[in-house]
Amino acid sequence: MEPKIHIVTDSTAYLPAQYLEDNPHVHVVPLTVNCGGEIMEDWVENNERFKEALDKLSKQDAIPTTSQPAPGQFAEQFRPLIEQGCEIIAITISSKFSGTIQSALNAASLVGEDKVSVVDSCSSVAGLRMLVEDAAAAALEGRSRQEIVTMLENKKHRFEVLLVPSSLEHLRRGGRIGGAQALVGSLLNIRPVLYIRDDGIIDVLEKVRTHKKALMRMIQEMPEGSTRVSVGNIYAEDAMGSLRKLAEDKLGVEVTIQEVGPVIASHVGLEVVGLFFEVPEAEDK
């Protein structure tokens, strides 16, 4: 029996197809990417198509653009659920990264705000995914909408993201780099470890000389008590495998693989490896 509360999120959570099949009370609204006139939805299945389009676009010295879902796309998800007597919690990519949350809020006002709660995840990718998973599990347990929203608000600032890119060009053009701006065009002998600040700007945690040292620096930043850890990559599978082993060796827990799709790749570029983890509550500041 499906729970009374349904969860709606956006595609930047990159939820696995099997998870969505096993949890029919979780729904996804896609963002889109325009890569040199080729428009595609933000599904992992479109990664190869995106890469091919990006290769062509790079020869024109241009980068792809991304678009948030229209309010109507959220309304299409909300309306039938409300008609069935369900309540909804919509959890979106950080408002610092995208206007997606505004589309969800506008849709809620169209269909009945008293039945819909909209939560800014202050994150994306694994942080967003983990919040969705927690909300979906709580809904199955029969917890109320307000209880779940309170839980999400209390947890959402505990997710950290670290990145090691091969280039800063996509981030520079997207206007998302702070202190990392000084490194643009000078990565030949430097591997910057980047992190995402609360204001959505990507900044430098540390600059090291080799890729191996960059991976080790990412691991050092992860608290000992971390139990929810994921690694991801955009055409950097070998580096991701090394990072995963380092994380598992440190923590003694299984580290999951986080898929990443075209929208995030549009902002950070290709050949990027990422580490995502939830800071244990005792470590939370």
N, C-alpha and C positions, 0 to 999 in steps of 0.2 A: 504494500500500500504506500503510495507516494505521500510525503508529508504535506502539511498545510502551507508551509513556507517554501517558496522556490527562490533559487539564487540565479541572478542574471549577471554576467560579466562580459568583458570584451576580449577580443582575440589575443591581446598581448599577454594573457595568462598562459597561452599555449598549452591548454589542457589536453592530455592524450585522448585519442578517440575511444579507447577502452574505458577510460574513466567516465567519459560522457555517456557511454552506453550503459555503464553500471549505475549511473546516477542521473536518471531522467529528470530529476528536479533541478538540474543545473543546465543553464542555457547560455549560449555565446552569441554576441553581436560583433561582426568583424569590422575592423578598420580597413582602409584601402591604401594602396601604394600606386603612384603614377611614376613609372620608370620610362622616361622618354616617350610618353604617349601611350605606353602599354599599361593599362590599368588592371590591377589584380587585387583580390581580397587577401587578407593577412592570415593565410593558412600555411602551416609548415610544408604542406604538400606542394606549395607554389615556390619553394626555395630555389629549385634548379631553374625554373622559368625566370625567377627574379634575377638570379646570377647571370644568366645569358643576356637579359635585358640590360643589366648593370654594366656588363662588359662593353656593350655597344654604346651605352650612355657615357661611359668614362672617356671614350675617344672624342666625345664632343665637349669635354671639360665641364660636365654638368653632373648633378646629383639628383636622386629621386626625391619626390615629395610625398608626404603622407596626409591622409584625411581622416578625420573622426567620423563615426557613424552619424547619420542624420537622426534627429529626434524620432522621426517616423519608424526607423528601424527598431529602436527600443520599444516604441509604442506597439509595434507588431508582436513583440514578445510579451509585453505587459498585459495587453487587453484580453486575450483569451484566457490567461491565467486568472485574472480578476473575475472574469465571467464564470469561471469554475469555482469561485469562492476562495481562491488562494491569496496569500499575501506574498510580497516580493521584497527581496533585498538585492539591490543592484550594487555591485562592487566594481569600481573602474580603475583604470590606469591613473597614476598620479595626475592631479590637476596642474602640476608643474611641467608635465611632459606633453599634455594633450588637453583639448577642450572636450574630450569624450564625456566627462562628468556633466557638463552643461547640457549636452544632448539628452542624457539620462534624466536630469532634473526637469527639462522641458517636457519630455515624454510623460513623466510622472504627473505633471500638472495637467496634461491632456486627458489622462485616463483615470485619475483619482489619487491625489497625493496621500490620502489617508490609508491607502493600501500598499504604498511603496516607500521604502526607505532607501536612500542613495548614500553610499559610503565612498569617500575618497580613500583609496588604498595607500596613498603616498608612496607608491611603489609600482612595479610592473614585473613581468616575467615571473620568476620563482616567488618573489614576495607576494605578488597578486595571487598567484596560483595557491600558495599555502593558505592565504586568507580565505579564498573561495573554498578550499577543502575543509577548513575549520568550520566555516559557516554551514556548508552542506551537511557535515557530520552533526553539528548541533541541531540542525533542522530535523534530521532523522531521529534525534534523541527526544524531540518534542519540545525543545526550548522555544520561548516566545520570540517574536521579532525584536522586541526591545532588548531582551537578554542577549540575543546574538549581535545586535548592533553595538551594544555596550562592550561586549567581548572584542569585537573587531576594532573599535576605537582604542581600547586598551592595548591591543597587540600590534597595531599597524606600524608603529615606529621602531619595532624591534628587528626589522629585516635589513640586512646589509648587502651591498653589491660591490664587488671589486672586479676590475677589468684590466686586461693587458691587451692593447691593440697593436696592430702592425703599422697603423697610420692614424693620424688625428684629423685627416682632411674632412671626413664626413662630419665629425663633431664640430670642427671649426666653422664649416659652412652652415651648419645648423644652429650656430650660436650657443652651443651648450657647454663650452669649456671655459673654465675660469683661469686658475693658475696654469693649467695645461696649455694655454694659448702660447706661452713662451717657448714651448717645445715643438710647435708646428714647423715641419720642414727639417727637423734636426734629430730624427730618430735613428740615424745610421748606427750609432754606437750606444744608444740609450734605450732601455726598456722601461717605460713609465708604468707604475702601478696606479690605476685610477680608482676613485670612489665617487659615489653620488651623494652630494650634500643634500640637506633637508630642503634647500630652495630649488632643487632640481638641476643645479649646475654640476658638471663633472670636473673634479679637481684632482691634483696629483697627491697621492699618498707618499710615494717615494720614487726616486729615479735610480735604477740599477743598471749594471753593464751587460748582463746576459739574460736570456729568456729563463734559464733555470733559476737564477736568483730572483727573478720577478715572481715565478710561481712559488718559491719558498717564502717570499715576503707576503704574498697573499695568505699563505697558510699561517704565518706568524700572527696575522691580524685576527684570526678566528679563535674565539674563546674555547678553552678546554672542554667546557660543559655543553658545547653545541651538539644537538642531536638531530636537527633538521638542516641538512646541508645538501646543496645541489651544485653541480658544475654544468656549464653549457659552453657551446662554441658556435662560431659562424665560420665554417670551413677552416677549422683548426683542431681536427679530431685528435691528432697525436698529442698536442699540448694539453687538451682536455683529459686524455687518458692519464697523462703524467700527473696532472693536478688532482684528479680523482684519487689516485693511489696515495699521493702525499696526504690528502685529507683523511682518507680511511686509516692510514697508518697512524696518524696523530690521534684520531678520535676513537678508533675501534668500533665505528658504526658504519652502516651502509650509506654511501653517498649516491644520491640519485642523479640521473642525467636529465637536465632541463632542456627541452627543445626550444628553439628560437626561430622566429619567422621573419618575413620580409620587412615589416614595419620597424622592428628594432634594428635589423641589419641596415636599413636605410639611414639610421641615425649614427650608428657606431662603425659601419663599414664591414668589410670582410676580414677574415683571418684574425678573429678576436676570441679570446678565451675568458670565461667569467666564473666567479665563485659567488654563490648566494648562500646566506645562512641566517638563521634566526638567533639573535642574541638571547641566551638563557635569561630568565626573569631575574635571577640574582645579580646578573651582570648589567641589567638594563639601568640606564642612568635617568 
